Amino acid sequence: MTTLSIRMPDSLKNKTLNIARKQGVSMNNFIICSISSSVAQQEAYDFFDSELKNIDRNKTSLKFDKIMNKTQNKKPPDFQTINDLIK
């Protein structure tokens, strides 16, 4: 495990410490969780950006609307129904 020193404004440190205390965790744990969350968000964005790069957004939107129209009775469609709708 690596030790990292960071510089931050006192006001940010105090806010971070207060939030960590409210959550019942150490400031170190809070910062690690915050960074992990940010990294996961970026990785998810990168994944979907890569996967959806060549997708026709209009076609995808129409397929999504078909699926959503099937859920109007509040009962989610089964997998086979969804599969049939997106073909």
C-alpha positions, 0 to 999 in steps of 0.5 A, a space after each residue: 500500500 502506498 502512502 500519499 501526502 496531499 495538499 488541500 485548503 484547510 476549509 476543504 480538510 475541515 469539511 472532509 473531516 466533518 463529513 467523515 465523522 458524520 459517516 462514522 469513518 476515518 478521514 482516510 477511509 472517506 477520501 479513499 471511498 471518494 476517490 474509488 467512487 470517482 474512478 469507478 464513474 470514469 471507468 463506467 463512462 469510458 466503458 459505455 463510451 467505447 461500447 456505444 461509439 458505433 451505436 445508432 442512437 435513434 434506433 436505440 432510442 426507438 427500441 428503448 421506447 418499445 420496451 418502456 411502452 411494455 412496462 406501462 402496466 407496471 409489470 416489467 417484461 420478461 427477458 424474452 419479450 425484451 429480446 424480441 423487442 430489440 431485434 
